[in-house]
Amino acid sequence: MGIGRDSRHKHYKTGGRSKTSIKKRKYEMGRPAVPCRLGAKRVRSVRCRGGNMKYRALRLDSGNYAWGSEHVTKKVRILDVVYNSTSNELVRTKTLLKNTIVQIDAHPFMQWYMKKYGVDVGKKKKGAQKEEKKEEKEEEVKKSRHVIFKQKARAAKQKLDTTLEEQFQSGRLLACIASRPGQCGRADGYVLEGEELAFYKKKLEKKKKG
């Protein structure tokens, strides 16, 4: 039946054989490690002890990511694997594991920010100002005065981190996977901010120089 993780088939420390009154069980079998890679979604269900189910993700290309400081979660595409503290081999093979640093698509968050604050965070400040003004006028026509005042009041209190703003302009955000794709079949996580973002940016710069 293959490799088993039970101890009934083991010898005693003295060298004797233990008598087994139970047959092998499916939930005791040793399964091969299947690392989750970046690609079109492919998830397999695995029956475990007690009839419980695990979901083994073989390929994933999206997940739910939380922007902690703004208290918002969006389903976004995972674009690339950037850093893993265990090994660079996992980055090369684009393996998705818990605590892997990935690049995600920033557009769902940009659209949400625009809707809430009326500010386009992905917009670069220099160049193409005439076109932007036209777009703003068109948008203002669609919005009611009440909505515009509401957005302005929110934007006055809001301050976006400069490092995050730079990332929004590139259209990609650095995020960390918080779930275990091999156990729950999902690659969910959170957007990196503050000290954690600064820490991983340093790591990535070192990696580039090396």
C-alpha positions in Angstrom: 0.0 0.0 0.0 3.0 2.3 0.0 4.8 4.4 2.6 3.0 4.6 6.0 3.5 7.0 8.9 2.2 4.6 11.6 4.4 3.1 14.2 2.8 -0.4 14.3 5.2 -1.8 11.8 8.3 -0.6 13.7 10.6 -2.9 15.7 10.9 -2.5 19.5 14.2 -0.8 20.7 15.3 -4.3 21.8 14.8 -5.6 18.2 11.5 -7.5 18.6 8.6 -7.3 16.2 5.3 -5.8 17.5 2.1 -7.7 16.8 -0.4 -5.7 14.8 -4.1 -6.2 15.1 -5.0 -3.3 12.8 -4.5 -3.0 9.1 -2.9 0.0 7.4 -5.1 3.1 7.2 -5.4 5.5 4.3 -5.1 8.6 6.6 -1.7 7.2 7.8 -0.1 7.1 4.4 2.8 9.3 3.5 2.0 11.6 0.6 4.6 13.2 -1.5 5.2 17.0 -1.1 3.4 18.9 -3.9 4.6 22.6 -4.0 2.0 25.0 -5.3 3.2 26.9 -8.4 2.1 30.1 -10.1 -0.3 29.2 -12.9 -4.0 28.6 -13.9 -6.0 27.4 -10.9 -5.7 23.7 -10.2 -6.8 22.4 -6.8 -7.3 18.8 -5.6 -9.3 17.6 -2.6 -7.7 15.1 -0.2 -9.7 13.0 2.3 -8.1 13.0 5.8 -8.7 11.3 9.1 -12.3 11.6 10.4 -13.6 12.4 6.9 -12.1 15.9 7.0 -11.0 17.4 3.7 -7.8 19.2 2.8 -7.5 21.1 -0.4 -4.1 20.7 -2.2 -3.4 23.6 -4.5 -1.2 22.6 -7.4 -1.4 25.8 -9.3 -2.9 29.2 -8.3 -2.9 32.6 -10.0 -5.1 34.8 -7.7 -6.1 35.3 -4.1 -7.8 37.6 -1.6 -5.4 40.3 -0.3 -6.1 42.7 2.6 -4.9 46.3 2.7 -4.6 46.5 6.5 -4.4 50.2 7.1 -7.5 50.8 4.9 -9.5 47.8 6.2 -10.3 46.5 2.7 -9.8 43.2 1.0 -9.9 42.5 -2.8 -9.5 39.5 -5.0 -6.4 40.2 -7.1 -4.1 38.4 -9.6 -0.7 37.2 -8.4 1.8 38.4 -11.0 5.2 37.2 -9.7 7.1 35.5 -6.9 9.8 37.9 -5.7 11.3 36.7 -2.4 11.4 33.6 -0.1 13.5 33.5 3.0 14.0 29.7 2.7 15.6 29.5 -0.7 16.1 31.4 -4.0 15.2 28.1 -5.8 11.6 28.6 -4.6 11.6 32.1 -6.3 13.1 30.7 -9.5 10.4 28.0 -9.7 7.7 30.5 -8.7 6.5 28.4 -5.8 3.7 29.8 -3.6 4.2 29.0 0.1 3.2 30.7 3.4 5.3 33.9 4.0 6.4 34.1 0.3 6.6 37.7 -0.9 4.8 38.1 -4.2 3.8 41.0 -6.5 0.1 41.5 -7.0 -2.0 43.5 -9.4 -2.7 47.0 -7.8 -5.7 47.9 -10.0 -8.6 46.6 -7.8 -7.2 48.6 -4.9 -6.7 51.7 -7.1 -10.3 51.5 -8.3 -11.5 51.2 -4.7 -9.3 54.2 -3.6 -10.7 56.3 -6.4 -14.3 55.4 -5.4 -13.7 56.2 -1.7 -11.4 59.2 -1.8 -11.8 60.5 -5.4 -8.0 60.4 -5.8 -6.3 58.4 -8.6 -3.3 56.9 -6.8 -1.8 55.3 -9.9 -1.6 58.6 -11.7 1.9 60.1 -12.3 2.1 63.8 -11.4 4.1 64.9 -14.4 3.0 64.8 -18.1 -0.4 64.3 -19.9 -2.1 66.9 -17.6 -4.6 68.1 -20.3 -6.0 64.6 -20.8 -6.2 64.0 -17.1 -8.2 67.3 -16.6 -10.6 66.2 -19.3 -11.1 62.8 -17.6 -11.6 64.5 -14.2 -14.3 66.8 -15.7 -16.2 63.9 -17.2 -16.1 62.0 -13.9 -17.2 65.1 -12.0 -20.3 65.4 -14.2 -21.3 61.8 -13.3 -20.9 62.4 -9.5 -23.4 64.2 -7.3 -22.3 67.2 -5.2 -23.0 65.2 -2.1 -20.5 62.4 -3.2 -17.9 65.0 -4.3 -18.0 66.7 -0.8 -17.9 63.4 0.9 -14.8 62.3 -1.0 -13.0 65.6 -0.4 -13.7 65.3 3.3 -12.2 61.8 3.4 -9.2 62.8 1.2 -8.4 65.7 3.6 -7.9 63.3 6.5 -6.1 60.6 4.4 -2.4 60.4 4.0 -0.9 57.6 1.8 2.6 56.3 2.4 5.1 57.4 -0.3 6.6 53.9 -0.8 3.0 52.6 -1.4 2.3 55.5 -3.8 5.4 54.6 -5.8 4.2 51.0 -6.0 0.7 52.1 -7.1 2.3 54.1 -10.0 4.0 50.9 -11.2 0.7 49.0 -11.0 2.2 46.3 -8.7 2.1 45.9 -4.9 4.4 43.8 -2.7 2.3 41.4 -0.6 2.9 38.4 1.7 1.0 35.1 1.5 -0.6 34.3 4.9 -2.5 31.1 4.1 -1.1 27.6 3.4 -1.9 26.7 -0.3 -1.0 23.0 0.2 -3.5 22.7 3.1 -6.5 25.1 2.3 -6.1 25.4 -1.5 -5.8 29.2 -1.4 -3.1 31.8 -1.6 -4.6 34.7 0.5 -2.5 37.3 2.2 -1.9 41.0 2.9 -0.3 44.1 1.3 3.1 45.0 2.9 3.2 48.3 4.6 5.4 50.3 7.0 8.5 48.6 8.6 7.7 45.3 7.0 7.7 46.8 3.6 11.0 48.6 4.3 12.5 45.4 5.5 11.6 43.4 2.4 12.6 46.3 0.1 16.1 46.2 1.6 16.2 42.4 1.1 15.3 42.8 -2.6 17.8 45.5 -3.2 20.6 43.3 -1.7 19.4 40.4 -3.9 19.7 42.7 -7.0 23.2 43.8 -6.1 24.3 40.3 -5.3 
